[in-house]
Amino acid sequence: MAGVVKTPSATEAKLAADYSGVREALPGTSAVGQLRDAAFDEFVSLGLPSRRVEAWHYTDLRIAMREALPLAKATRAGVAVNTLAPAIADVETIRLVLVDGFFAPDMSDVASLPKGVSVSSLADGLTKGDAALMEALSASGLGQGDAALALNTAFMQGGVIIDVAAGAQVSSAIEIVSLTSDGAAQAVYARSFLRLGQGAKVTVIEREAGGASHAQQRNNAFLIMVADEAQVEHVFVPALWHAGSTHVASLLVSLGAKSQFNSFTLTRGGGLLRRQVFMRFDGEHAKGQLAGASLLQGKDHADTTLVVQHVAAHCESREYFKTVLDGEATGVYQGKVMVAPGAQKTDGAMKSHAILLSDNATMNNKPELEIFADDVVCGHGATVAQLDEDQIFYAMARGLPKPVAESMLLEAFVDEATDRVENEALQAYLKGLIAQWLAARGRA
């Protein structure tokens, strides 16, 4: 029987040509170069993800990426950080700025870092062959077998490395602001890295701004390594990208013993967005929570895919997501929780709830459990519904216009997710963005 030869798409062929052309110019030692080559070889063997790949069944990147956009350059044209990303009210931050994926120290608060916090660019770390960075990039195992993440490893140019020393209690939030220049359509491959020492505590905000005027292909990754007894609160707010954009945002998290990690993502549409999280419990008695809200309309496509690995015993995981869909929007929730044979006393719960505001909107829910231990408590649930007409009538009977009544009900629905953000000022900021989206929908 003759073997089957996979023919690369035009986009895959262009990516191969682009990689060959920029390979020698990408930052890093020879060991980094070998890591890049291995990652690109993996991507070639896998190809752009399509519906035939189970984890990408609802988000066909092979069709969405009809061409490979030029690799971003450090031009910084038309960028004004305070205009594009004004400060968050009542939240004191240490701002670190990326422009088109490249770290911009002159636009960042690197001169006033608190004790116990150090910052450097990913390019510097790759060029110097940072041992901890290399170990994390090559041996973490998180996201292994994912074609998009392999492509990020091959092309990664910019990003920031943040080290928080053992015992450091960082009172100001570390804010990573990703800006996009006013140049032409482009592809951005950035990877950032956060390392926490034992007992450290920090709040991290990832916020994107710009990019509405040009199509973007963004493939970014953020690796967070949480040491024993350390605590992280993390918030991610993607930008409202051009309708023709594709955005893959990967979060990779390793949790040590007795550590705590709480992450929230607010998606408000803008092209195709896949938020994928790979979280692993490496130490006992750790707690990890992943939550989020997606507000979609028009032809927005937002995919939330989670892979949670319980390797150590006595750990607790929570996944809680809300989705609101209008127009012809498509929502995806895929959550997989895996419990290894030795991860006894695991406590896991996963929920996804969606409301459809249009007959043309689509929601795909796919929760999964893979349990190989016999002393665990794990469960999952998923619902898709419409607004309760009786509740709308009740509100309208008391003088509220229908759009206002709908917004009140939707806000209450989404708030069940945002209430999981512990920082009250950050929670208020997120609820303000949600209120803006609802108000804009009411005027449409």
JOUR-V7533 format. One record per residue. SS is DSSP state (@ for helix, = for strand, . for the rest). OMEGA is omega in degrees with one decimal (none if undefined). D_LAST is the distance of its C-alpha to the last C-alpha in whole Angstrom. Layout:
BEGIN
<<SS;OMEGA;D_LAST> <SS;OMEGA;D_LAST>>
END
This chain:
BEGIN
<<.;-177.9;59> <.;178.4;57> <.;179.7;54> <.;179.4;51> <.;-179.3;50> <.;179.6;46> <.;-179.7;45> <.;175.0;42> <.;178.2;39> <@;179.2;38> <@;178.5;36> <@;178.0;39> <@;178.8;42> <@;177.2;40> <@;178.2;39> <@;178.4;43> <@;179.0;44> <@;-179.0;42> <@;178.4;43> <@;-177.0;47> <@;-175.6;46> <@;-173.8;45> <@;-175.5;47> <@;-177.8;50> <@;-179.4;47> <.;-175.0;45> <.;174.2;47> <.;176.4;49> <.;177.7;53> <@;177.8;54> <@;176.2;53> <@;177.8;50> <@;177.9;50> <@;177.2;52> <@;178.1;49> <@;-178.1;46> <@;179.3;48> <@;179.5;49> <@;-179.3;45> <@;175.0;44> <@;177.4;47> <@;178.6;45> <@;-179.8;42> <@;-178.9;44> <@;-178.7;45> <@;-176.1;42> <.;175.4;40> <.;-177.1;36> <.;178.1;35> <.;179.8;34> <.;179.5;33> <.;175.9;37> <.;-171.8;37> <@;-177.5;36> <@;-179.1;35> <@;-172.5;32> <.;-176.0;32> <.;-179.5;28> <.;-175.3;27> <.;-177.6;29> <@;179.4;30> <@;177.4;32> <@;-176.2;30> <@;179.8;27> <.;-177.5;30> <.;175.8;31> <.;176.6;32> <.;-178.4;34> <.;179.3;32> <.;179.5;35> <=;-178.2;36> <.;176.1;35> <.;-176.5;37> <.;-177.6;38> <.;179.6;36> <.;-179.0;34> <.;173.7;33> <.;-177.1;30> <.;175.6;30> <.;-168.8;30> <@;-176.8;30> <@;177.3;29> <@;-176.9;26> <@;-176.9;24> <.;179.2;25> <.;-176.8;26> <.;176.2;28> <.;-176.8;27> <.;173.7;28> <.;176.8;31> <.;177.4;32> <.;-174.1;35> <=;166.4;34> <=;-170.5;37> <=;174.6;35> <=;-169.6;36> <=;170.4;34> <=;176.2;33> <=;-175.2;32> <.;178.2;32> <.;-177.6;34> <=;178.9;37> <=;-179.3;38> <.;-176.7;38> <@;-179.2;41> <@;176.8;41> <@;-174.7;37> <.;-178.3;38> <.;-176.5;39> <@;-179.0;42> <@;-176.2;45> <@;179.2;44> <.;178.2;44> <.;179.5;45> <.;177.7;49> <.;-179.7;48> <=;175.0;45> <=;-173.5;46> <=;173.6;44> <=;-179.9;44> <=;176.2;43> <@;-179.3;43> <@;178.0;44> <@;179.9;47> <@;178.4;47> <@;-178.9;48> <@;-179.9;50> <@;-178.7;52> <.;178.7;52> <.;-173.2;51> <@;-179.2;53> <@;178.3;50> <@;-179.1;48> <@;178.8;49> <@;-179.2;50> <@;-178.1;47> <@;-172.4;45> <@;-170.7;48> <@;-175.8;49> <.;179.7;46> <.;179.7;46> <.;178.3;42> <.;-177.6;40> <.;179.9;43> <.;178.3;42> <.;-174.1;38> <@;-178.8;38> <@;179.2;35> <@;176.1;37> <@;178.4;40> <@;176.7;39> <@;179.1;37> <@;-178.8;41> <@;-172.0;42> <@;-171.6;40> <.;-179.1;39> <.;-174.1;40> <=;-177.3;38> <.;-176.3;38> <=;176.2;39> <=;-178.3;42> <=;176.0;42> <=;176.0;45> <=;-173.2;45> <.;177.8;49> <.;177.0;50> <.;-177.9;50> <.;176.8;48> <=;-172.5;45> <.;-175.4;42> <.;178.1;41> <.;176.9;38> <=;173.4;35> <=;-175.4;36> <=;175.6;32> <=;-177.8;32> <=;179.1;30> <=;-178.8;29> <=;177.8;28> <.;-179.1;27> <.;-178.7;29> <.;-178.1;28> <.;-178.0;30> <.;175.8;29> <.;-173.1;28> <=;175.8;31> <=;-178.3;32> <=;176.7;32> <.;-179.6;35> <=;174.7;35> <=;177.5;37> <=;-168.8;38> <=;177.0;40> <=;178.4;41> <=;178.3;44> <=;174.4;45> <.;-177.1;48> <.;175.5;50> <.;179.7;49> <.;-179.6;46> <=;-176.7;43> <=;170.4;39> <=;-177.8;36> <=;177.9;34> <=;170.2;30> <=;-177.2;29> <=;179.9;26> <=;179.5;25> <=;177.9;23> <.;174.8;22> <.;-176.6;22> <.;-173.0;19> <.;-178.5;21> <.;174.8;23> <.;179.8;24> <=;166.3;26> <=;-176.2;28> <=;177.9;29> <=;-173.5;31> <=;179.5;32> <=;178.6;34> <=;-179.5;35> <=;-179.1;39> <=;178.2;40> <=;-174.1;43> <=;-178.2;44> <.;-179.7;47> <.;174.1;49> <.;177.5;48> <.;-177.2;45> <=;179.3;42> <=;164.9;38> <=;-171.6;35> <=;177.7;32> <=;179.5;28> <=;179.0;27> <=;177.3;23> <.;178.0;22> <.;172.7;20> <.;-173.6;17> <.;175.2;19> <.;-175.7;19> <.;-179.8;18> <.;-175.7;21> <.;168.4;23> <=;-173.7;25> <=;173.3;26> <=;-179.3;28> <=;-176.8;29> <=;174.5;32> <=;-179.6;34> <=;-172.7;37> <=;173.8;39> <=;-174.7;43> <=;176.4;44> <.;-177.1;47> <.;176.6;49> <.;177.7;48> <.;179.3;45> <=;179.4;41> <=;-178.2;38> <=;-175.0;34> <=;177.7;31> <=;177.8;28> <=;174.9;25> <=;179.0;21> <=;-179.8;19> <.;177.0;15> <.;-178.4;16> <.;179.2;16> <.;179.2;19> <=;178.8;21> <=;170.7;23> <=;175.6;26> <=;-179.6;27> <=;-176.7;31> <=;175.0;33> <=;-176.1;37> <=;-177.6;38> <=;176.6;42> <=;-177.3;44> <.;-179.2;48> <.;-177.1;49> <.;175.5;50> <.;176.1;48> <.;178.2;45> <=;178.9;41> <=;179.6;38> <=;175.3;35> <=;-179.0;32> <=;178.5;28> <=;176.7;25> <=;177.1;21> <=;179.2;19> <=;-169.0;15> <=;177.1;14> <.;-178.0;11> <.;178.0;11> <.;176.8;15> <.;175.7;16> <=;-179.7;19> <=;-176.0;21> <=;173.1;24> <=;-178.9;26> <=;-175.9;30> <=;171.2;33> <=;-176.4;37> <=;-176.5;38> <=;173.5;42> <=;179.3;45> <.;-178.1;48> <.;-177.1;49> <.;172.3;50> <.;-179.5;49> <.;-177.3;45> <=;176.7;42> <=;177.4;39> <=;174.7;35> <=;-173.7;32> <=;-174.0;29> <=;176.8;25> <=;-179.9;22> <=;174.9;19> <=;-175.4;16> <=;176.9;14> <.;177.9;11> <.;178.9;11> <.;-176.9;15> <.;177.9;15> <=;176.1;19> <=;179.2;21> <=;169.4;24> <=;173.9;27> <=;179.7;30> <=;178.6;33> <=;175.6;37> <=;-178.2;39> <=;-179.6;43> <=;-177.4;46> <.;-177.8;49> <.;-177.5;52> <.;-174.6;53> <.;178.9;50> <.;179.9;51> <.;175.1;50> <.;177.7;46> <=;-176.7;43> <=;177.4;40> <=;-175.8;37> <=;179.4;34> <=;173.8;30> <=;-179.9;27> <=;-178.1;24> <=;173.4;21> <=;177.3;18> <=;179.0;17> <.;-177.5;13> <.;176.8;14> <.;-177.7;17> <.;178.9;17> <.;-177.0;17> <=;174.8;20> <=;178.4;22> <=;178.3;26> <=;178.9;28> <=;175.0;31> <=;-178.3;33> <=;172.1;37> <=;172.4;40> <=;-171.2;43> <=;179.5;46> <.;174.5;50> <.;-172.2;51> <.;-179.2;52> <.;-176.3;52> <.;171.9;48> <=;-177.8;45> <=;178.0;42> <=;177.5;39> <=;178.0;35> <=;178.9;33> <=;179.6;29> <=;172.5;27> <=;-175.8;24> <=;174.0;22> <.;175.7;19> <.;180.0;18> <.;-178.4;21> <@;178.3;21> <@;178.7;23> <@;177.0;22> <@;178.9;19> <@;-179.5;21> <@;-179.9;23> <@;179.9;21> <@;178.6;19> <.;178.4;23> <.;170.3;23> <.;-179.3;21> <.;173.0;18> <.;-176.0;14> <@;179.0;13> <@;179.0;10> <@;178.6;13> <@;178.6;15> <@;-179.5;13> <@;178.3;13> <@;-179.5;17> <@;179.8;18> <@;178.6;16> <@;177.8;17> <@;179.0;21> <@;-176.6;21> <@;-177.8;20> <@;177.8;22> <@;175.9;25> <@;-177.2;25> <@;178.3;25> <.;179.2;27> <.;172.8;30> <.;-173.3;30> <.;179.7;33> <.;-173.2;32> <@;179.3;30> <@;176.4;29> <@;178.2;28> <@;178.7;26> <@;178.0;25> <@;-179.7;23> <@;179.1;22> <@;175.3;20> <@;177.2;19> <@;178.3;17> <@;178.5;16> <@;177.3;14> <@;180.0;12> <@;-180.0;11> <@;178.7;10> <@;179.0;9> <@;177.3;6> <@;-178.9;5> <@;-179.8;6> <@;-176.0;4> <.;none;0>>
END
